[in-house]
């Protein structure tokens, strides 16, 4: 494999020389800025060897004599290991030793030199920032350099999976209602049409889904043009079934080939003011726009993020189904753990099978993160045949997983002790849970941003000089992307405010490299609390239904209110799941939700 990567790199450099490209920047995404793109657009992984089933965040830069992959702190260890012998080295994009990619290019290139990118895999905003910095330093950008057309002979084709209808009784809103809402937002942004590129936006707007176009996300490859008088879906026709064709006709949505989007935007009348989200629209599309572009579109993402009451009610059903699968899974773990035959990879396969046994579960919502002891200290660890270990001895097992149910998307992390936990592990688990509870129970005024609440989950760790460096919470889609904006709960500033109907994760953690990791995650719905003389206030309602490990709580560190929260939560879990379980499963759950008492 190492020899092959070196061959790919040599081929790339020859192609660069043939096209007068002095440096090439290669993204890890597609024309839709997908977090996890189809294999057709995962050329950076193929080129560098830095890859995983869950996808790897990274941007490659190659010059005549240097080659790097920029990635974030989640992947530092993985990237360093996988890039050995490939000709590439890891470059940190965050953390104390962070190196800015664009600054690096400016410092290592000379005036008059050219940087090449594939404009279809870079957003308008990123490409414009790159181009401005290059131009300011006498350099040029060629945004039409798709190197994989030249060096990747066995590149996978675009996926051709069939599209299906997401039952509007589950969604609670039909396509016309969504189109009306989109057009209203477009008008508010002083435009008269919009081109949607983000696949989750399009799936939401059309009430259509597909399996396996994007791993773990039931979206489908397409673009969508919407105006008050026209609706056009750009999609490969062989993805359509007769039922989907009837659905599109019902809502007056014209179908054009996927590749026709470039000619379409190039020939739009001059009086069209086309709304484009610069973070989600490809530079290659923007280059072709023949009408007046208008940058914006955040409001459309917000429409998608606010779940109606029908969605929230169905999501409760998805949580019950997920809770049942998890009861079966953790019972199996406890039962088979003494044998020493359990492995991380094997557990991942078992958990997938248990979830997909429910016919409403189409897929997992991401590749499960199952880490034993030291592997749990890697926040985005993915067990492979090379890294797999047996679950034996004493320690902590971290399981971060989720399902794509037609009734909603789930995402849950539990850390459980197998064998005898140490006092230090119990102490750190309790710190993490105190943060989780603090965020779960906060009341806050409307207009509050996630960054203003993030400290609640970190405060007890910070009090002891401990920290985690990932976000505390991300938005979760509805039978769509597990990671969804615009809201987020993290230290970085985000202008999106938390609103009733938004669903977010709550997942503080702590990680000790080479030893153990702890993360405790529930999903929460934002909902109204009450209105006072100071205005309306909001609160979170926990949606996830599965107990936390009672053996890992040090109640001497907890307030009475925190202990009550755990007991109340466990009572709800028991009451909701017990009717769906066998007698043996119900008895197991009763033990796992026993009353927690003050030490």
GIQUI-V363783 format. One record per backbone hydrogen bond with DSSP energy under -0.5 kcal/mol. NH is the residue of the N-H (numbers start at 1). CO is the residue of the C=O. If there is no record, write none. Layout:
BEGIN
[[NH;CO] [NH;CO]]
END
This chain:
BEGIN
[[5;1] [6;2] [7;3] [8;4] [9;5] [10;6] [11;7] [12;8] [13;9] [14;10] [15;11] [16;12] [17;13] [18;14] [19;15] [20;17] [21;16] [22;20] [22;114] [23;114] [24;62] [25;116] [26;60] [33;30] [37;28] [41;38] [42;39] [46;42] [47;43] [48;44] [49;45] [51;49] [55;52] [59;70] [60;26] [61;68] [62;24] [63;66] [64;22] [68;61] [69;89] [70;59] [71;91] [75;72] [76;73] [79;75] [80;76] [81;77] [82;78] [83;79] [84;81] [86;83] [88;83] [89;67] [91;69] [93;71] [98;95] [99;92] [104;100] [105;101] [106;102] [107;103] [108;104] [109;105] [112;138] [113;110] [115;140] [116;23] [117;142] [119;117] [119;143] [121;118] [122;119] [124;281] [125;278] [127;123] [128;124] [129;125] [130;126] [131;127] [132;128] [133;129] [134;130] [135;131] [136;132] [137;133] [137;134] [138;135] [139;134] [140;113] [142;115] [143;141] [145;117] [146;144] [147;145] [149;146] [150;147] [151;147] [152;148] [153;151] [155;152] [163;239] [164;209] [166;207] [167;165] [170;167] [171;167] [172;168] [178;174] [179;175] [180;176] [181;177] [182;178] [183;179] [184;180] [185;181] [186;182] [187;183] [188;184] [189;185] [189;186] [190;187] [191;186] [192;273] [193;273] [194;226] [195;275] [196;194] [196;224] [197;195] [202;198] [203;199] [204;200] [205;201] [206;202] [207;203] [208;203] [209;164] [210;218] [211;162] [212;210] [213;219] [214;217] [217;214] [219;217] [223;234] [224;196] [225;232] [226;194] [227;230] [228;192] [232;225] [233;254] [234;223] [234;232] [235;233] [235;256] [239;236] [240;237] [245;241] [246;242] [247;243] [248;244] [249;245] [250;246] [251;247] [252;249] [253;248] [254;231] [254;252] [256;233] [260;257] [261;258] [262;259] [264;260] [265;261] [266;262] [267;263] [267;264] [268;265] [272;269] [273;271] [274;272] [274;292] [275;193] [275;273] [276;294] [278;276] [280;277] [281;277] [282;31] [283;119] [283;122] [284;119] [285;282] [286;282] [287;283] [288;285] [289;285] [289;286] [290;265] [292;272] [293;291] [294;274] [296;276] [300;297] [301;297] [302;298] [303;299] [304;300] [305;301] [306;302] [307;305] [307;501] [312;308] [313;309] [314;310] [315;311] [316;312] [317;313] [318;314] [319;315] [320;316] [321;317] [322;318] [323;319] [324;320] [325;321] [326;322] [327;323] [328;324] [329;325] [330;326] [331;327] [332;328] [333;329] [334;330] [335;331] [336;332] [337;333] [338;334] [339;336] [340;337] [341;336] [344;389] [347;343] [348;344] [349;345] [350;346] [351;347] [352;348] [353;349] [354;350] [355;351] [356;352] [357;353] [358;355] [359;357] [361;358] [362;360] [362;404] [363;404] [365;402] [369;400] [370;368] [371;369] [371;398] [373;371] [373;396] [375;372] [376;373] [377;373] [377;374] [378;375] [379;377] [381;378] [388;384] [391;342] [392;390] [395;418] [397;416] [398;371] [398;396] [399;397] [399;414] [400;369] [401;399] [401;412] [404;363] [405;403] [405;408] [406;360] [408;405] [409;477] [410;403] [412;401] [413;521] [414;399] [416;397] [416;414] [418;395] [421;419] [426;422] [427;423] [428;424] [429;425] [430;426] [431;427] [432;428] [433;429] [434;430] [435;431] [436;432] [437;433] [438;434] [439;435] [440;436] [441;437] [442;438] [442;439] [444;538] [446;536] [447;498] [448;445] [450;496] [452;449] [453;449] [453;450] [454;450] [456;453] [457;453] [457;454] [458;454] [459;455] [461;458] [462;458] [463;459] [464;461] [465;462] [466;461] [472;489] [473;489] [475;484] [475;487] [476;503] [477;481] [479;477] [484;475] [484;482] [489;473] [490;488] [498;448] [501;526] [502;499] [504;524] [505;474] [506;522] [507;472] [510;518] [512;516] [513;511] [515;512] [516;512] [518;510] [520;508] [521;413] [522;506] [524;504] [525;541] [526;502] [527;539] [529;537] [532;535] [535;532] [537;530] [538;444] [539;527] [540;442] [541;525] [543;523] [544;523] [550;548] [552;549] [553;550] [555;553] [557;554] [558;555] [563;559] [564;560] [565;561] [566;562] [567;563] [568;564] [569;565] [570;566] [571;567] [572;568] [573;569] [574;570] [575;571] [576;572] [577;573] [578;574] [579;575] [580;577] [581;578] [586;582] [587;583] [588;584] [589;585] [590;586] [591;587] [592;588] [593;589] [594;591]]
END
